[in-house]
Amino acid sequence: MAPRVGIVGAGQLAQMMAQSAISLALELVVLAEADGEPATRTGAEVLLGSADDPDALRRLAERVDVVTFDHEQVDPATLDALDADGHVVRPSGTVLRFSDKAHQRTHLGAAGFPVPAFAVATDDAAVEAFVHAHGPRIVAKAATGGYDGYGVFVIAGLDDLPADARPTIERPLVLEPLLTLERELSVLIARNPSGDHATYAVVDTIQRDGICNETMAPAHIPAELADEACALATAIADEVGSTGMLAVELFVTADGLLVNELAPRPHNSGHWTIEGAATSQFENHLRGVCDLPLGSAELRAPAVATVNVLGPADGSDPRHRLADALAVRDAHVHLYGKGARPGRKLGHVTATAADPDAALDRAWQAVERLTGETRPS
C-alpha cells in the first residue's frame, strides 16, 4: 500500500506536490492555516491548524505514514519529539535546522565548505564591529523567518536597521560582506533515506527585489564549473542528511563558488522541472520522503526558463488575461489561485526553447500578457 503523506503547509509548493501525488496514487493530508489556501483546492484531505501548534502537528502525524513540509517555519524540537514517539518526519528536525542561516553557516563553515566571511550577531556591538572590518556596506540577514527578500538588509551601520531587526540572542543576524557577484546559481538535489541521489541541471537565478524571479536551465557557465557545483551540492546533501529535495544556492565570485543558502524542501528555483525535467522536483520530493526510487533529473528540452508572475501594480488579477498568455507557444502557465495584490507571488510561467535566452524571452512574453506590465530592463 502506498504511503499516506502529510504536508505541513498548504501553499503553492504543497499544491504542486499534490499534483504529483495524483500520478503516484499517494494520499495526502495538508495542514492548512485556513480554507482557501492553494493546496486545499487539490482534493487532498485538509486538516486545519497552525504549523506553530505542536498539537496540530501531532494530529497530522497520527493520520499519516510520513510528514513533510512546504515551508520550514516549524520548530525543530517539536519534530524531534514526533520522531522520538515513532512518527516518520522527512526531512527531520535535524535537517530543518539548516534553514536557520546561523546554524547553516556555522556548521558548513566548520565542515570545510566554502562560505562567505560571516559573523552571527546577537547584539549591536557585533554589527558595528563587522561593518568596521568589512564595510563600508554589509549584508545583514535574519537567521530565521526571512523569505523572498524579507529579513535581508544592506546596511552601512546600525542606523540602517529597522528597530525590530536589531540583533538579540533570541533573534540573531547573520552578517556577511557585500560581495561582488559574477552570477547566482542554484542546484537542486533529490535524496532518499537509502542515500540515492538525483541531481538536476545547474540553473542561473536572477534576483529582483530579493526574490528569485527568473531561472534559466542549463546555466550559462563552463562545464567544469557546473560539475563543481553539482559535486558541492551532493556533498552538502550527504553532510546534512537531507531527505527529499534540497536546494543549494550558490554565489559565483572571482575566487570561486560560495554557498549562500540551503532550503530543505522544493524550491522556487526548481519550478522549471515540471515541464523541463524527466521527473519534477515535486515528484522526486515525494519519492524521496517515501523512500521510493528516485526519478531521472535529465532535461527534457535543450533549455528551460521560468519567470514568476507577480501581482500587477494596479491590483488586477492575471487570471483575467489567461487566454492571451496561453497563446504563447511552448509557454506553460501555473497560477496558484491566490487573491491578487501588487507584488504578491501569484504563479509562474515556464517556457522551453533551443537555448536559455530564447526560453526566457518566451516566458516573459506570457508573463507580460498575464500582468499587463513590461519586462524590467
Backbone torsions as a table, in degrees:
resi	resn	phi	psi	omega
1	MET	NA	136.5	-178.1
2	ALA	-67.9	146.9	179.7
3	PRO	-63.1	150.8	173.0
4	ARG	-98.0	122.6	-169.3
5	VAL	-110.1	131.4	173.5
6	GLY	-104.1	134.1	179.6
7	ILE	-114.8	123.6	175.0
8	VAL	-82.5	112.1	-175.5
9	GLY	106.8	146.5	-176.5
10	ALA	-131.4	32.3	179.5
11	GLY	-81.3	-161.1	-175.4
12	GLN	-67.0	-29.8	178.0
13	LEU	-66.9	-41.4	176.0
14	ALA	-65.2	-36.8	177.3
15	GLN	-59.1	-45.6	-177.9
16	MET	-73.9	-30.2	171.2
17	MET	-63.0	-40.2	-179.5
18	ALA	-62.2	-37.4	177.8
19	GLN	-62.9	-38.4	177.3
20	SER	-72.7	-33.7	-178.8
21	ALA	-62.2	-30.9	-179.8
22	ILE	-59.8	-44.9	-179.1
23	SER	-66.5	-28.7	179.9
24	LEU	-91.0	0.1	-178.3
25	ALA	57.5	34.6	176.3
26	LEU	-89.1	140.8	174.0
27	GLU	-91.3	134.8	-177.5
28	LEU	-117.6	144.7	167.2
29	VAL	-124.7	124.8	-179.5
30	VAL	-110.0	135.9	174.4
31	LEU	-90.4	107.9	-174.5
32	ALA	-111.7	143.6	174.6
33	GLU	-68.1	-34.6	-177.0
34	ALA	-158.3	157.0	171.6
35	ASP	-61.3	148.3	177.4
36	GLY	97.9	-9.7	173.9
37	GLU	-66.5	155.4	-171.5
38	PRO	-48.9	-46.6	-174.3
39	ALA	-75.0	-13.2	179.1
40	THR	-74.0	-10.6	-178.2
41	ARG	-99.0	9.1	-173.0
42	THR	-97.1	-4.9	-174.7
43	GLY	95.1	-4.3	175.5
44	ALA	-69.1	152.1	173.6
45	GLU	-67.5	137.7	-175.6
46	VAL	-112.8	129.2	172.8
47	LEU	-115.9	118.3	-178.4
48	LEU	-82.0	132.0	-179.9
49	GLY	168.2	166.8	-177.3
50	SER	-99.4	144.2	174.4
51	ALA	-66.0	-15.9	177.1
52	ASP	-82.9	-8.4	-173.4
53	ASP	-99.4	109.0	-179.8
54	PRO	-57.5	-34.0	179.2
55	ASP	-66.8	-39.1	178.1
56	ALA	-65.6	-41.6	177.5
57	LEU	-62.8	-38.7	179.3
58	ARG	-67.2	-40.5	178.2
59	ARG	-61.0	-40.4	177.4
60	LEU	-63.4	-48.6	-176.8
61	ALA	-60.1	-33.9	-178.0
62	GLU	-73.1	-14.2	-177.1
63	ARG	-100.9	-4.0	-172.7
64	VAL	-134.3	171.9	177.1
65	ASP	-91.3	-28.1	-179.8
66	VAL	-148.5	140.0	178.2
67	VAL	-106.3	133.9	173.9
68	THR	-137.2	-169.3	-164.3
69	PHE	-141.7	147.1	167.2
70	ASP	-106.0	-1.5	171.4
71	HIS	-153.3	167.9	-175.5
72	GLU	-110.9	16.7	-179.6
73	GLN	-83.2	63.5	-176.9
74	VAL	-133.6	142.4	179.2
75	ASP	-71.9	114.7	-179.3
76	PRO	-58.6	-31.1	-179.9
77	ALA	-63.6	-35.6	176.0
78	THR	-63.8	-39.7	178.8
79	LEU	-68.0	-36.6	175.7
80	ASP	-60.0	-40.1	-179.9
81	ALA	-66.3	-39.1	176.9
82	LEU	-63.9	-42.3	178.5
83	ASP	-61.9	-42.8	-179.9
84	ALA	-62.9	-27.1	179.3
85	ASP	-89.1	6.1	174.3
86	GLY	97.0	3.5	177.1
87	HIS	-82.1	145.2	-179.6
88	VAL	-91.6	119.3	-179.0
89	VAL	-123.3	119.4	-177.8
90	ARG	-139.6	120.7	-1.1
91	PRO	-69.0	157.3	-175.8
92	SER	-75.2	170.8	174.0
93	GLY	-58.0	-35.8	178.4
94	THR	-60.7	-42.1	179.6
95	VAL	-72.8	-41.4	-179.9
96	LEU	-60.2	-26.3	178.1
97	ARG	-60.9	-22.3	-179.8
98	PHE	-74.9	-4.1	170.2
99	SER	-78.3	-13.9	172.2
100	ASP	-77.9	114.1	-172.8
101	LYS	-63.3	-31.8	178.3
102	ALA	-67.7	-45.9	178.1
103	HIS	-63.0	-43.4	-178.0
104	GLN	-59.5	-53.3	-177.2
105	ARG	-63.6	-42.8	-177.5
106	THR	-63.9	-45.3	-177.7
107	HIS	-67.9	-49.0	-177.1
108	LEU	-64.9	-39.5	177.9
109	GLY	-62.5	-43.6	-179.9
110	ALA	-66.3	-28.6	-179.7
111	ALA	-83.3	-2.0	175.2
112	GLY	94.4	8.1	177.8
113	PHE	-79.2	150.2	-177.0
114	PRO	-75.4	114.0	177.5
115	VAL	-128.0	156.7	176.3
116	PRO	-63.2	159.8	168.0
117	ALA	-55.8	138.3	-176.3
118	PHE	-154.4	165.9	170.5
119	ALA	-145.3	149.5	173.9
120	VAL	-102.1	113.3	-175.0
121	ALA	-98.3	130.7	175.1
122	THR	-118.1	3.3	176.5
123	ASP	-153.7	169.9	-176.8
124	ASP	-63.2	-35.9	-177.1
125	ALA	-61.2	-36.5	-179.9
126	ALA	-65.8	-35.6	177.6
127	VAL	-65.6	-48.6	-179.3
128	GLU	-61.3	-39.4	179.5
129	ALA	-64.9	-39.0	-178.7
130	PHE	-71.4	-38.8	176.1
131	VAL	-61.1	-42.7	179.7
132	HIS	-61.1	-38.4	-176.4
133	ALA	-82.3	-31.1	-169.9
134	HIS	-127.4	5.0	-176.8
135	GLY	-70.9	-170.9	19.4
136	PRO	-76.5	-21.0	177.5
137	ARG	-126.3	147.7	178.1
138	ILE	-133.4	171.0	175.2
139	VAL	-108.6	129.4	176.3
140	ALA	-116.2	128.2	-176.6
141	LYS	-124.5	133.2	172.1
142	ALA	-61.0	132.6	-177.3
143	ALA	-64.0	-33.6	179.3
144	THR	-136.7	157.5	172.5
145	GLY	86.4	-11.4	-179.7
146	GLY	-83.2	147.4	175.2
147	TYR	-162.6	152.6	176.0
148	ASP	47.2	42.8	176.8
149	GLY	90.4	-16.5	176.9
150	TYR	-73.3	139.9	180.0
151	GLY	80.9	12.6	177.5
152	VAL	-121.1	128.6	-174.8
153	PHE	-134.5	132.9	169.1
154	VAL	-97.1	119.0	-170.1
155	ILE	-133.4	157.1	171.8
156	ALA	-110.8	-0.4	179.4
157	GLY	171.0	179.9	-176.2
158	LEU	-59.7	-33.4	-177.0
159	ASP	-62.9	-19.1	179.7
160	ASP	-84.8	-9.7	179.4
161	LEU	-89.5	132.4	171.1
162	PRO	-57.6	150.1	-176.4
163	ALA	-57.4	-37.5	-177.5
164	ASP	-80.8	0.6	177.4
165	ALA	-105.6	-0.3	178.1
166	ARG	-60.2	141.9	-174.2
167	PRO	-74.0	144.6	172.8
168	THR	-137.9	172.5	177.0
169	ILE	-61.1	-37.3	-179.3
170	GLU	-77.3	-26.7	-176.8
171	ARG	-132.5	73.6	-178.3
172	PRO	-71.8	161.7	172.6
173	LEU	-113.2	143.0	170.2
174	VAL	-97.1	125.6	-177.7
175	LEU	-108.3	140.2	175.4
176	GLU	-148.1	158.2	177.1
177	PRO	-64.5	155.1	171.3
178	LEU	-78.0	99.0	-171.1
179	LEU	-80.0	152.8	168.6
180	THR	-89.3	113.4	-173.5
181	LEU	-105.2	136.3	173.2
182	GLU	-80.3	-36.0	176.5
183	ARG	-172.8	169.4	174.7
184	GLU	-120.1	140.4	-176.3
185	LEU	-126.3	161.5	171.2
186	SER	-138.3	139.3	173.9
187	VAL	-122.6	126.7	177.1
188	LEU	-104.6	132.6	-178.9
189	ILE	-135.0	127.9	175.4
190	ALA	-94.9	143.0	-179.4
191	ARG	-147.3	139.6	175.8
192	ASN	-110.4	170.4	-176.5
193	PRO	-61.8	-19.6	176.9
194	SER	-76.6	-8.5	178.0
195	GLY	92.2	6.3	176.5
196	ASP	-74.4	148.1	-178.1
197	HIS	-123.0	152.4	165.2
198	ALA	-138.0	116.7	-173.7
199	THR	-110.0	127.4	-178.1
200	TYR	-85.2	164.0	177.2
201	ALA	-57.3	142.6	175.3
202	VAL	-66.1	135.9	-179.1
203	VAL	-118.4	147.1	167.0
204	ASP	-77.1	135.2	174.0
205	THR	-118.1	134.0	179.4
206	ILE	-112.0	121.4	-176.5
207	GLN	-96.7	135.1	173.4
208	ARG	-132.7	121.5	-178.4
209	ASP	54.3	38.9	176.6
210	GLY	80.4	1.7	-179.1
211	ILE	-108.1	137.3	171.4
212	CYS	-71.9	96.8	-169.9
213	ASN	-95.7	-26.5	-177.1
214	GLU	-138.5	144.9	172.1
215	THR	-134.3	150.0	175.6
216	MET	-134.6	128.6	178.2
217	ALA	-124.7	134.5	-5.3
218	PRO	-77.1	160.8	-179.2
219	ALA	-66.0	151.8	176.6
220	HIS	-79.6	68.8	-178.8
221	ILE	-138.9	157.9	176.7
222	PRO	-61.7	152.3	-178.7
223	ALA	-58.6	-35.7	-178.9
224	GLU	-64.2	-38.8	179.4
225	LEU	-70.3	-38.2	176.9
226	ALA	-62.1	-43.2	178.1
227	ASP	-62.1	-40.6	179.1
228	GLU	-64.3	-41.4	179.9
229	ALA	-64.7	-41.5	179.6
230	CYS	-67.1	-40.2	178.5
231	ALA	-65.2	-38.7	178.7
232	LEU	-64.9	-44.3	179.3
233	ALA	-63.4	-40.6	178.8
234	THR	-62.9	-44.1	179.6
235	ALA	-63.4	-38.5	179.4
236	ILE	-68.6	-41.9	178.2
237	ALA	-58.5	-41.2	177.7
238	ASP	-69.3	-38.3	-179.2
239	GLU	-62.5	-45.0	-176.6
240	VAL	-86.8	-12.1	-180.0
241	GLY	72.2	39.1	-175.0
242	SER	-65.0	152.9	174.7
243	THR	-134.9	132.0	-170.9
244	GLY	85.1	-143.7	-177.2
245	MET	-89.7	144.3	170.0
246	LEU	-132.8	125.7	173.5
247	ALA	-99.0	127.3	178.0
248	VAL	-113.0	109.3	180.0
249	GLU	-91.8	133.4	-172.6
250	LEU	-126.3	145.7	168.2
251	PHE	-98.3	139.0	169.5
252	VAL	-105.0	118.4	-179.4
253	THR	-122.5	173.5	177.7
254	ALA	-61.0	-24.0	-179.4
255	ASP	-95.1	3.5	177.5
256	GLY	115.9	-164.5	-177.1
257	LEU	-79.4	141.4	172.3
258	LEU	-130.8	142.6	177.7
259	VAL	-80.4	124.2	177.2
260	ASN	-88.7	-70.6	-176.6
261	GLU	-144.0	161.2	173.2
262	LEU	-117.0	145.5	172.1
263	ALA	-131.7	110.9	-175.6
264	PRO	-86.2	64.7	-177.2
265	ARG	-175.3	172.8	168.4
266	PRO	-56.5	152.8	-167.4
267	HIS	-139.7	152.1	179.0
268	ASN	-53.4	-34.0	-178.3
269	SER	-73.9	-2.1	178.7
270	GLY	-113.4	8.9	-180.0
271	HIS	-61.9	-27.4	179.6
272	TRP	-59.9	-20.9	-174.3
273	THR	-70.3	-16.6	-179.5
274	ILE	-61.5	-50.6	177.0
275	GLU	-95.4	-21.7	-167.8
276	GLY	-97.1	-11.5	-178.2
277	ALA	-125.3	158.1	-179.5
278	ALA	-60.3	-34.6	176.8
279	THR	-133.0	127.4	-177.6
280	SER	-70.6	160.7	175.7
281	GLN	-60.9	-30.5	-177.5
282	PHE	-71.8	-41.9	176.0
283	GLU	-66.5	-43.3	-178.8
284	ASN	-68.8	-28.0	174.3
285	HIS	-63.9	-46.6	178.9
286	LEU	-64.4	-42.1	176.9
287	ARG	-59.3	-44.2	-177.2
288	GLY	-63.8	-47.9	-175.6
289	VAL	-71.8	-21.8	177.2
290	CYS	-92.6	5.0	-178.3
291	ASP	54.9	44.4	174.3
292	LEU	-100.7	159.7	176.2
293	PRO	-57.3	138.9	-178.8
294	LEU	-79.7	149.1	177.2
295	GLY	-87.3	163.9	179.5
296	SER	-62.6	140.9	176.9
297	ALA	-102.0	13.2	-176.5
298	GLU	-65.5	147.3	174.8
299	LEU	-64.9	143.2	176.8
300	ARG	-101.0	-4.3	-179.4
301	ALA	-145.0	159.0	178.8
302	PRO	-58.0	-35.4	-179.2
303	ALA	-153.4	149.0	-178.3
304	VAL	-139.9	140.7	176.4
305	ALA	-137.8	149.4	178.4
306	THR	-131.8	141.2	176.3
307	VAL	-130.3	135.0	176.3
308	ASN	-69.4	147.5	170.6
309	VAL	-100.9	110.4	179.7
310	LEU	-104.3	147.1	179.9
311	GLY	-56.3	129.9	-179.3
312	PRO	-64.5	157.4	-177.8
313	ALA	-61.7	-27.6	-178.3
314	ASP	-84.4	1.6	177.5
315	GLY	79.9	2.9	-178.4
316	SER	-71.0	161.8	-175.6
317	ASP	-100.1	120.6	179.3
318	PRO	-57.7	-22.1	179.7
319	ARG	-60.6	-25.9	-178.9
320	HIS	-71.7	-15.4	-179.1
321	ARG	-113.4	17.9	-173.3
322	LEU	-58.3	-43.7	-175.4
323	ALA	-59.0	-41.7	179.4
324	ASP	-61.9	-41.1	-178.0
325	ALA	-69.3	-36.3	-178.7
326	LEU	-68.2	-15.4	178.7
327	ALA	-77.6	-9.6	178.7
328	VAL	-77.0	123.1	-175.5
329	ARG	-63.7	136.2	176.4
330	ASP	61.5	23.2	173.4
331	ALA	-108.6	135.3	-175.4
332	HIS	-119.2	117.6	-175.4
333	VAL	-94.6	131.5	174.9
334	HIS	-124.5	112.5	175.9
335	LEU	-110.3	143.2	-170.6
336	TYR	-96.5	-3.0	177.9
337	GLY	77.3	16.1	179.3
338	LYS	-83.2	153.2	173.2
339	GLY	-64.9	136.5	-175.3
340	ALA	-77.3	136.8	166.9
341	ARG	-154.5	153.7	-174.4
342	PRO	-55.0	129.7	175.5
343	GLY	81.8	-8.5	-178.7
344	ARG	-74.0	141.3	178.4
345	LYS	-76.0	110.0	-173.3
346	LEU	-107.0	-12.5	-178.8
347	GLY	170.7	-165.8	174.4
348	HIS	-153.5	161.9	175.2
349	VAL	-124.6	132.5	174.5
350	THR	-115.6	138.5	178.3
351	ALA	-133.7	148.8	176.6
352	THR	-113.8	152.7	-179.7
353	ALA	-165.1	-175.0	-178.6
354	ALA	-76.8	-22.6	178.1
355	ASP	-147.5	160.6	-174.4
356	PRO	-60.5	-39.1	-178.9
357	ASP	-65.6	-40.5	177.8
358	ALA	-65.9	-38.3	177.7
359	ALA	-63.9	-41.2	179.4
360	LEU	-65.2	-41.8	177.4
361	ASP	-59.8	-42.0	-178.4
362	ARG	-66.8	-41.5	177.8
363	ALA	-62.1	-41.5	-179.5
364	TRP	-66.1	-33.8	176.7
365	GLN	-56.5	-45.2	-179.3
366	ALA	-69.1	-39.8	180.0
367	VAL	-63.8	-42.3	179.4
368	GLU	-62.4	-35.8	177.3
369	ARG	-69.9	-33.5	179.7
370	LEU	-71.7	-41.3	-171.3
371	THR	-99.9	-17.6	-175.9
372	GLY	74.4	7.9	-179.1
373	GLU	-114.3	153.0	-176.4
374	THR	-88.6	158.4	179.2
375	ARG	-63.0	132.9	177.5
376	PRO	-61.0	144.0	-179.9
377	SER	-80.2	NA	NA
